[in-house]
Amino acid sequence: MKSFFVSFAACFFIILSPVYAQSQKIIPLSSEIYGEMDALYLLRGLASPSSARPWTANEAQEILNRIEPGLLNQAESALYDHITAEIQKPLRFNADGAFSFDARLDLALEAYAHTNTDDFVLSEDWNYGYEQRKPFAKLSLEMNLYSWLYICTDLMYNRNRFNEKDEFRRVKDLEQGIGAETSLPDSYRITRQSWAYSKPFITNVPAGTDEFDFDWPKRANITFGGCTGTSA
């Protein structure tokens, strides 16, 4: 019975795999596809496409299919073709169409300097703060199985936002409290001055484990679906 179930499952996946023409690959919010799709819809006099983002490649293709390519002018056709190419771009390594994957290592060395160490002491004081700063190293991993299962994640070597070198103050010492909450335990602390963001010069390379950001992966997705739906 067990061997029959395994054989049936194998046949089921082999038979169904060609049905899923597009990928469940997640298109990152940083992709130019979103801006270009919005522009194409605007040029055609249509309302902006789905704001429930990020999209999978399946979803992006369905949104693009609402545009009739035969009615486009030269500029719109070029935009349409570029979006199509980006959506259908395969992962770099492919095994007979059944399994594909990609691995990418991005390195970015950044340095930050300022002279006002009295007023610029927290991440939010900077125009280029924690959310904008790039990790020194980022390993991105992606995998597609038969175009209906997609897994992606990333590993970063990055400087943390908070560490033990920061100066803290007790929340209960704040006259206004925090929001509607004014009575919190003594153990609640907020950062008064960030060690990393108050230094006159620093890089994005952590010098030790106390400076390393252990909050990772920052991005991890598993999507499973086909023509009729997606689960993530």
CYANA upper distance limits for C-alpha pairs under 8 A (distance plus 0.5 A):
  1 MET  CA      5 PHE  CA      6.79
  2 LYS  CA      6 VAL  CA      6.84
  3 SER  CA      7 SER  CA      6.64
  4 PHE  CA      8 PHE  CA      6.55
  5 PHE  CA      9 ALA  CA      6.57
  6 VAL  CA     10 ALA  CA      6.68
  7 SER  CA     11 CYS  CA      6.71
  8 PHE  CA     12 PHE  CA      6.52
  9 ALA  CA     13 PHE  CA      6.82
 10 ALA  CA     14 ILE  CA      6.70
 11 CYS  CA     15 ILE  CA      6.48
 12 PHE  CA     16 LEU  CA      6.61
 13 PHE  CA     17 SER  CA      6.23
 14 ILE  CA     18 PRO  CA      8.36
 16 LEU  CA     20 TYR  CA      7.91
 17 SER  CA    146 TYR  CA      5.97
 17 SER  CA    147 SER  CA      7.92
 17 SER  CA    148 TRP  CA      8.16
 18 PRO  CA    146 TYR  CA      8.06
 19 VAL  CA    226 GLY  CA      8.39
 19 VAL  CA    227 CYS  CA      8.33
 20 TYR  CA    146 TYR  CA      8.12
 20 TYR  CA    147 SER  CA      6.66
 20 TYR  CA    148 TRP  CA      6.84
 20 TYR  CA    226 GLY  CA      5.95
 20 TYR  CA    227 CYS  CA      6.65
 21 ALA  CA    147 SER  CA      7.54
 21 ALA  CA    227 CYS  CA      8.48
 22 GLN  CA     57 ALA  CA      7.04
 22 GLN  CA     58 ASN  CA      5.83
 22 GLN  CA     61 GLN  CA      8.45
 22 GLN  CA     88 GLN  CA      8.22
 22 GLN  CA    147 SER  CA      6.63
 22 GLN  CA    148 TRP  CA      8.32
 23 SER  CA     56 THR  CA      7.75
 23 SER  CA     57 ALA  CA      5.92
 23 SER  CA     58 ASN  CA      6.29
 23 SER  CA    144 ASN  CA      8.06
 23 SER  CA    147 SER  CA      4.97
 23 SER  CA    148 TRP  CA      6.59
 23 SER  CA    149 LEU  CA      8.41
 23 SER  CA    150 TYR  CA      8.12
 24 GLN  CA     56 THR  CA      5.78
 24 GLN  CA     57 ALA  CA      6.29
 24 GLN  CA     58 ASN  CA      6.59
 24 GLN  CA    144 ASN  CA      8.24
 24 GLN  CA    147 SER  CA      6.70
 24 GLN  CA    148 TRP  CA      6.06
 24 GLN  CA    149 LEU  CA      6.71
 24 GLN  CA    150 TYR  CA      6.01
 24 GLN  CA    223 THR  CA      6.63
 24 GLN  CA    224 PHE  CA      7.18
 24 GLN  CA    225 GLY  CA      7.31
 24 GLN  CA    226 GLY  CA      8.19
 24 GLN  CA    230 THR  CA      8.17
 25 LYS  CA     56 THR  CA      5.76
 25 LYS  CA     57 ALA  CA      6.02
 25 LYS  CA     58 ASN  CA      8.41
 25 LYS  CA    144 ASN  CA      7.77
 25 LYS  CA    150 TYR  CA      6.03
 25 LYS  CA    151 ILE  CA      8.22
 25 LYS  CA    223 THR  CA      8.06
 26 ILE  CA     54 PRO  CA      7.26
 26 ILE  CA     55 TRP  CA      6.51
 26 ILE  CA     56 THR  CA      4.91
 26 ILE  CA     57 ALA  CA      6.96
 26 ILE  CA    150 TYR  CA      8.28
 26 ILE  CA    221 ASN  CA      8.27
 26 ILE  CA    223 THR  CA      8.42
 27 ILE  CA     31 SER  CA      7.16
 27 ILE  CA     54 PRO  CA      6.54
 27 ILE  CA     55 TRP  CA      6.20
 27 ILE  CA     56 THR  CA      6.22
 27 ILE  CA     57 ALA  CA      7.08
 28 PRO  CA     54 PRO  CA      6.65
 28 PRO  CA     55 TRP  CA      8.40
 29 LEU  CA     34 TYR  CA      7.96
 29 LEU  CA     53 ARG  CA      7.76
 29 LEU  CA     54 PRO  CA      6.24
 32 GLU  CA     36 GLU  CA      6.68
 33 ILE  CA     37 MET  CA      6.37
 33 ILE  CA     83 ILE  CA      6.53
 33 ILE  CA     86 GLU  CA      7.75
 33 ILE  CA     87 ILE  CA      8.43
 34 TYR  CA     38 ASP  CA      6.64
 35 GLY  CA     39 ALA  CA      6.66
 36 GLU  CA     40 LEU  CA      6.61
 36 GLU  CA     79 LEU  CA      7.48
 36 GLU  CA     83 ILE  CA      7.61
 37 MET  CA     41 TYR  CA      6.69
 37 MET  CA     49 PRO  CA      8.07
 37 MET  CA     64 LEU  CA      8.03
 37 MET  CA     83 ILE  CA      7.79
 38 ASP  CA     42 LEU  CA      6.64
 38 ASP  CA     48 SER  CA      6.26
 38 ASP  CA     49 PRO  CA      7.13
 39 ALA  CA     43 LEU  CA      6.62
 40 LEU  CA     44 ARG  CA      6.79
 40 LEU  CA     76 GLU  CA      7.14
 40 LEU  CA     79 LEU  CA      7.54
 40 LEU  CA     80 TYR  CA      7.87
 41 TYR  CA     45 GLY  CA      6.80
 41 TYR  CA     46 LEU  CA      5.56
 41 TYR  CA     47 ALA  CA      7.11
 41 TYR  CA     48 SER  CA      6.63
 41 TYR  CA     49 PRO  CA      7.69
 41 TYR  CA     67 ILE  CA      8.41
 42 LEU  CA     46 LEU  CA      6.13
 42 LEU  CA     47 ALA  CA      7.38
 42 LEU  CA     48 SER  CA      7.41
 43 LEU  CA     76 GLU  CA      8.15
 49 PRO  CA     63 ILE  CA      7.38
 50 SER  CA     63 ILE  CA      8.44
 55 TRP  CA     59 GLU  CA      6.20
 55 TRP  CA     60 ALA  CA      6.54
 56 THR  CA     60 ALA  CA      6.74
 57 ALA  CA     61 GLN  CA      6.59
 57 ALA  CA     87 ILE  CA      6.20
 57 ALA  CA     88 GLN  CA      8.01
 58 ASN  CA     62 GLU  CA      6.81
 58 ASN  CA    227 CYS  CA      8.20
 59 GLU  CA     63 ILE  CA      6.72
 60 ALA  CA     64 LEU  CA      6.66
 60 ALA  CA     87 ILE  CA      7.55
 61 GLN  CA     65 ASN  CA      6.54
 61 GLN  CA     84 THR  CA      8.08
 61 GLN  CA     87 ILE  CA      7.46
 62 GLU  CA     66 ARG  CA      7.37
 63 ILE  CA     67 ILE  CA      8.30
 64 LEU  CA     80 TYR  CA      8.45
 64 LEU  CA     84 THR  CA      8.42
 68 GLU  CA     72 LEU  CA      7.77
 69 PRO  CA     77 SER  CA      7.33
 69 PRO  CA     80 TYR  CA      8.05
 72 LEU  CA     76 GLU  CA      5.94
 72 LEU  CA     77 SER  CA      6.03
 73 ASN  CA     77 SER  CA      6.44
 74 GLN  CA     78 ALA  CA      6.79
 75 ALA  CA     79 LEU  CA      6.91
 76 GLU  CA     80 TYR  CA      6.56
 77 SER  CA     81 ASP  CA      6.55
 78 ALA  CA     82 HIS  CA      6.70
 79 LEU  CA     83 ILE  CA      6.76
 80 TYR  CA     84 THR  CA      6.72
 81 ASP  CA     85 ALA  CA      6.68
 82 HIS  CA     86 GLU  CA      6.75
 83 ILE  CA     87 ILE  CA      6.67
 84 THR  CA     88 GLN  CA      6.68
 85 ALA  CA     89 LYS  CA      6.36
 91 LEU  CA    100 SER  CA      6.53
 91 LEU  CA    101 PHE  CA      6.11
 91 LEU  CA    102 ASP  CA      6.02
 91 LEU  CA    142 GLU  CA      8.37
 91 LEU  CA    143 MET  CA      8.48
 92 ARG  CA    100 SER  CA      7.89
 92 ARG  CA    101 PHE  CA      7.09
 92 ARG  CA    102 ASP  CA      6.05
 93 PHE  CA    100 SER  CA      5.92
 93 PHE  CA    101 PHE  CA      5.85
 93 PHE  CA    102 ASP  CA      6.57
 94 ASN  CA     98 ALA  CA      8.15
 94 ASN  CA     99 PHE  CA      6.48
 94 ASN  CA    100 SER  CA      4.71
 94 ASN  CA    101 PHE  CA      7.13
 95 ALA  CA     99 PHE  CA      5.69
 95 ALA  CA    100 SER  CA      6.48
 97 GLY  CA    146 TYR  CA      7.46
 98 ALA  CA    145 LEU  CA      6.40
 98 ALA  CA    146 TYR  CA      5.23
 98 ALA  CA    147 SER  CA      8.24
 99 PHE  CA    143 MET  CA      7.97
 99 PHE  CA    144 ASN  CA      6.30
 99 PHE  CA    145 LEU  CA      5.22
 99 PHE  CA    146 TYR  CA      6.61
100 SER  CA    143 MET  CA      6.31
100 SER  CA    144 ASN  CA      5.66
100 SER  CA    145 LEU  CA      7.12
101 PHE  CA    141 LEU  CA      8.05
101 PHE  CA    142 GLU  CA      5.87
101 PHE  CA    143 MET  CA      4.71
101 PHE  CA    144 ASN  CA      6.59
102 ASP  CA    140 SER  CA      8.45
102 ASP  CA    141 LEU  CA      6.39
102 ASP  CA    142 GLU  CA      5.63
102 ASP  CA    143 MET  CA      7.06
103 ALA  CA    139 LEU  CA      7.58
103 ALA  CA    140 SER  CA      6.15
103 ALA  CA    141 LEU  CA      5.19
103 ALA  CA    142 GLU  CA      7.01
104 ARG  CA    139 LEU  CA      6.21
104 ARG  CA    140 SER  CA      5.67
104 ARG  CA    141 LEU  CA      7.23
105 LEU  CA    137 ALA  CA      7.50
105 LEU  CA    138 LYS  CA      6.17
105 LEU  CA    139 LEU  CA      5.05
105 LEU  CA    140 SER  CA      6.93
106 ASP  CA    137 ALA  CA      6.22
106 ASP  CA    138 LYS  CA      5.66
106 ASP  CA    139 LEU  CA      7.03
107 LEU  CA    135 PRO  CA      8.15
107 LEU  CA    136 PHE  CA      6.05
107 LEU  CA    137 ALA  CA      5.13
107 LEU  CA    138 LYS  CA      7.09
108 ALA  CA    134 LYS  CA      7.12
108 ALA  CA    135 PRO  CA      7.07
108 ALA  CA    136 PHE  CA      5.37
108 ALA  CA    137 ALA  CA      6.96
109 LEU  CA    136 PHE  CA      6.05
109 LEU  CA    203 THR  CA      7.92
109 LEU  CA    204 ASN  CA      7.10
109 LEU  CA    205 VAL  CA      8.00
110 GLU  CA    134 LYS  CA      8.04
110 GLU  CA    136 PHE  CA      7.99
110 GLU  CA    203 THR  CA      6.10
110 GLU  CA    204 ASN  CA      6.08
111 ALA  CA    201 PHE  CA      7.70
111 ALA  CA    202 ILE  CA      6.25
111 ALA  CA    203 THR  CA      4.62
111 ALA  CA    204 ASN  CA      6.92
112 TYR  CA    200 PRO  CA      8.33
112 TYR  CA    201 PHE  CA      6.11
112 TYR  CA    202 ILE  CA      5.95
112 TYR  CA    203 THR  CA      6.54
113 ALA  CA    199 LYS  CA      8.30
113 ALA  CA    200 PRO  CA      5.75
113 ALA  CA    201 PHE  CA      4.86
113 ALA  CA    202 ILE  CA      7.19
114 HIS  CA    199 LYS  CA      8.38
114 HIS  CA    200 PRO  CA      5.55
114 HIS  CA    201 PHE  CA      7.24
115 THR  CA    200 PRO  CA      6.30
116 ASN  CA    120 PHE  CA      6.58
116 ASN  CA    200 PRO  CA      8.19
117 THR  CA    121 VAL  CA      6.77
117 THR  CA    198 SER  CA      5.83
117 THR  CA    199 LYS  CA      7.23
117 THR  CA    200 PRO  CA      7.04
118 ASP  CA    198 SER  CA      8.15
119 ASP  CA    125 ASP  CA      8.13
120 PHE  CA    125 ASP  CA      5.82
120 PHE  CA    126 TRP  CA      7.29
120 PHE  CA    197 TYR  CA      7.56
120 PHE  CA    198 SER  CA      6.47
121 VAL  CA    125 ASP  CA      7.23
121 VAL  CA    193 GLN  CA      5.74
121 VAL  CA    194 SER  CA      6.09
121 VAL  CA    195 TRP  CA      8.18
121 VAL  CA    197 TYR  CA      5.78
121 VAL  CA    198 SER  CA      4.61
121 VAL  CA    199 LYS  CA      8.40
122 LEU  CA    126 TRP  CA      7.86
122 LEU  CA    192 ARG  CA      8.43
122 LEU  CA    193 GLN  CA      6.59
122 LEU  CA    194 SER  CA      5.79
122 LEU  CA    197 TYR  CA      5.90
122 LEU  CA    198 SER  CA      7.21
123 SER  CA    129 GLY  CA      5.40
123 SER  CA    130 TYR  CA      6.33
123 SER  CA    161 ARG  CA      8.08
123 SER  CA    194 SER  CA      8.11
123 SER  CA    197 TYR  CA      6.42
124 GLU  CA    129 GLY  CA      6.68
124 GLU  CA    130 TYR  CA      8.42
125 ASP  CA    129 GLY  CA      8.00
128 TYR  CA    132 GLN  CA      5.98
128 TYR  CA    133 ARG  CA      6.96
129 GLY  CA    133 ARG  CA      6.61
130 TYR  CA    161 ARG  CA      7.05
133 ARG  CA    204 ASN  CA      8.37
134 LYS  CA    158 ASN  CA      8.34
134 LYS  CA    204 ASN  CA      8.05
135 PRO  CA    156 MET  CA      6.88
135 PRO  CA    157 TYR  CA      6.55
135 PRO  CA    158 ASN  CA      5.06
135 PRO  CA    159 ARG  CA      7.66
135 PRO  CA    204 ASN  CA      7.03
135 PRO  CA    205 VAL  CA      8.47
136 PHE  CA    156 MET  CA      8.16
136 PHE  CA    157 TYR  CA      6.37
136 PHE  CA    158 ASN  CA      6.26
136 PHE  CA    204 ASN  CA      6.36
136 PHE  CA    205 VAL  CA      6.38
137 ALA  CA    156 MET  CA      6.17
137 ALA  CA    157 TYR  CA      5.56
137 ALA  CA    158 ASN  CA      7.49
138 LYS  CA    154 ASP  CA      7.23
138 LYS  CA    155 LEU  CA      6.20
138 LYS  CA    156 MET  CA      4.93
138 LYS  CA    157 TYR  CA      6.92
139 LEU  CA    154 ASP  CA      5.93
139 LEU  CA    155 LEU  CA      5.58
139 LEU  CA    156 MET  CA      6.84
140 SER  CA    152 CYS  CA      8.01
140 SER  CA    153 THR  CA      6.59
140 SER  CA    154 ASP  CA      4.85
140 SER  CA    155 LEU  CA      7.09
141 LEU  CA    152 CYS  CA      6.01
141 LEU  CA    153 THR  CA      5.96
141 LEU  CA    154 ASP  CA      6.48
142 GLU  CA    150 TYR  CA      7.91
142 GLU  CA    151 ILE  CA      6.26
142 GLU  CA    152 CYS  CA      4.81
142 GLU  CA    153 THR  CA      7.24
143 MET  CA    150 TYR  CA      6.14
143 MET  CA    151 ILE  CA      5.70
143 MET  CA    152 CYS  CA      6.85
144 ASN  CA    148 TRP  CA      7.81
144 ASN  CA    149 LEU  CA      6.18
144 ASN  CA    150 TYR  CA      5.09
144 ASN  CA    151 ILE  CA      7.16
145 LEU  CA    149 LEU  CA      5.57
145 LEU  CA    150 TYR  CA      6.99
148 TRP  CA    223 THR  CA      8.29
148 TRP  CA    224 PHE  CA      6.08
148 TRP  CA    225 GLY  CA      5.76
148 TRP  CA    226 GLY  CA      6.14
149 LEU  CA    222 ILE  CA      7.91
149 LEU  CA    223 THR  CA      6.34
149 LEU  CA    224 PHE  CA      5.14
149 LEU  CA    225 GLY  CA      7.32
150 TYR  CA    221 ASN  CA      8.26
150 TYR  CA    222 ILE  CA      6.23
150 TYR  CA    223 THR  CA      5.73
150 TYR  CA    224 PHE  CA      7.03
151 ILE  CA    220 ALA  CA      8.07
151 ILE  CA    221 ASN  CA      6.14
151 ILE  CA    222 ILE  CA      5.04
151 ILE  CA    223 THR  CA      7.07
152 CYS  CA    219 ARG  CA      8.20
152 CYS  CA    220 ALA  CA      6.10
152 CYS  CA    221 ASN  CA      5.83
152 CYS  CA    222 ILE  CA      7.21
153 THR  CA    217 PRO  CA      7.11
153 THR  CA    218 LYS  CA      8.39
153 THR  CA    219 ARG  CA      5.95
153 THR  CA    220 ALA  CA      4.71
153 THR  CA    221 ASN  CA      7.00
154 ASP  CA    216 TRP  CA      8.41
154 ASP  CA    217 PRO  CA      6.09
154 ASP  CA    218 LYS  CA      7.29
154 ASP  CA    219 ARG  CA      6.52
154 ASP  CA    220 ALA  CA      7.40
155 LEU  CA    216 TRP  CA      7.09
155 LEU  CA    217 PRO  CA      6.02
155 LEU  CA    218 LYS  CA      8.12
156 MET  CA    216 TRP  CA      7.56
156 MET  CA    217 PRO  CA      7.75
157 TYR  CA    205 VAL  CA      8.35
157 TYR  CA    206 PRO  CA      8.37
157 TYR  CA    212 PHE  CA      7.67
157 TYR  CA    213 ASP  CA      7.79
158 ASN  CA    204 ASN  CA      7.11
158 ASN  CA    205 VAL  CA      7.14
158 ASN  CA    206 PRO  CA      7.04
158 ASN  CA    212 PHE  CA      6.44
158 ASN  CA    213 ASP  CA      6.04
159 ARG  CA    204 ASN  CA      6.26
159 ARG  CA    205 VAL  CA      6.81
159 ARG  CA    206 PRO  CA      5.64
159 ARG  CA    211 GLU  CA      6.11
159 ARG  CA    212 PHE  CA      5.45
159 ARG  CA    213 ASP  CA      5.82
160 ASN  CA    211 GLU  CA      6.10
160 ASN  CA    212 PHE  CA      5.77
160 ASN  CA    213 ASP  CA      4.49
160 ASN  CA    214 PHE  CA      8.01
161 ARG  CA    196 ALA  CA      8.24
161 ARG  CA    213 ASP  CA      7.80
162 PHE  CA    166 ASP  CA      7.38
162 PHE  CA    194 SER  CA      7.54
163 ASN  CA    195 TRP  CA      8.29
163 ASN  CA    210 ASP  CA      6.91
163 ASN  CA    211 GLU  CA      6.99
164 GLU  CA    210 ASP  CA      7.76
165 LYS  CA    194 SER  CA      8.16
165 LYS  CA    195 TRP  CA      6.23
166 ASP  CA    191 THR  CA      7.18
166 ASP  CA    192 ARG  CA      8.07
166 ASP  CA    193 GLN  CA      6.40
166 ASP  CA    194 SER  CA      5.26
166 ASP  CA    195 TRP  CA      5.36
166 ASP  CA    196 ALA  CA      8.46
167 GLU  CA    191 THR  CA      6.45
167 GLU  CA    192 ARG  CA      5.87
167 GLU  CA    193 GLN  CA      5.56
167 GLU  CA    194 SER  CA      6.99
167 GLU  CA    195 TRP  CA      7.94
168 PHE  CA    189 ARG  CA      6.53
168 PHE  CA    190 ILE  CA      6.01
168 PHE  CA    191 THR  CA      4.93
168 PHE  CA    192 ARG  CA      5.38
168 PHE  CA    193 GLN  CA      7.41
169 ARG  CA    173 ASP  CA      7.80
169 ARG  CA    189 ARG  CA      5.98
169 ARG  CA    190 ILE  CA      6.13
169 ARG  CA    191 THR  CA      6.89
169 ARG  CA    192 ARG  CA      6.42
170 ARG  CA    174 LEU  CA      7.88
170 ARG  CA    186 ASP  CA      7.03
170 ARG  CA    187 SER  CA      7.80
170 ARG  CA    188 TYR  CA      6.50
170 ARG  CA    189 ARG  CA      5.07
170 ARG  CA    190 ILE  CA      7.02
171 VAL  CA    177 GLY  CA      7.13
171 VAL  CA    178 ILE  CA      8.08
171 VAL  CA    184 LEU  CA      7.51
171 VAL  CA    186 ASP  CA      8.02
171 VAL  CA    188 TYR  CA      6.30
171 VAL  CA    189 ARG  CA      5.94
171 VAL  CA    190 ILE  CA      6.90
172 LYS  CA    177 GLY  CA      7.13
172 LYS  CA    182 THR  CA      7.52
172 LYS  CA    183 SER  CA      7.01
172 LYS  CA    184 LEU  CA      6.68
172 LYS  CA    185 PRO  CA      7.94
172 LYS  CA    186 ASP  CA      7.26
172 LYS  CA    188 TYR  CA      8.32
173 ASP  CA    177 GLY  CA      8.37
174 LEU  CA    178 ILE  CA      8.48
176 GLN  CA    182 THR  CA      7.67
177 GLY  CA    181 GLU  CA      6.66
177 GLY  CA    182 THR  CA      4.95
177 GLY  CA    183 SER  CA      8.02
178 ILE  CA    182 THR  CA      6.75
184 LEU  CA    188 TYR  CA      7.22
193 GLN  CA    197 TYR  CA      8.49
193 GLN  CA    198 SER  CA      7.44
194 SER  CA    198 SER  CA      6.34
195 TRP  CA    199 LYS  CA      6.93
196 ALA  CA    202 ILE  CA      7.69
206 PRO  CA    211 GLU  CA      5.71
206 PRO  CA    212 PHE  CA      6.01
207 ALA  CA    211 GLU  CA      6.94
207 ALA  CA    212 PHE  CA      8.33
208 GLY  CA    212 PHE  CA      6.97
221 ASN  CA    232 ALA  CA      7.38
222 ILE  CA    232 ALA  CA      6.06
223 THR  CA    230 THR  CA      7.13
223 THR  CA    231 SER  CA      5.99
223 THR  CA    232 ALA  CA      4.83
224 PHE  CA    230 THR  CA      6.17
224 PHE  CA    231 SER  CA      5.77
224 PHE  CA    232 ALA  CA      7.00
225 GLY  CA    229 GLY  CA      5.93
225 GLY  CA    230 THR  CA      4.64
225 GLY  CA    231 SER  CA      6.56
226 GLY  CA    230 THR  CA      6.98
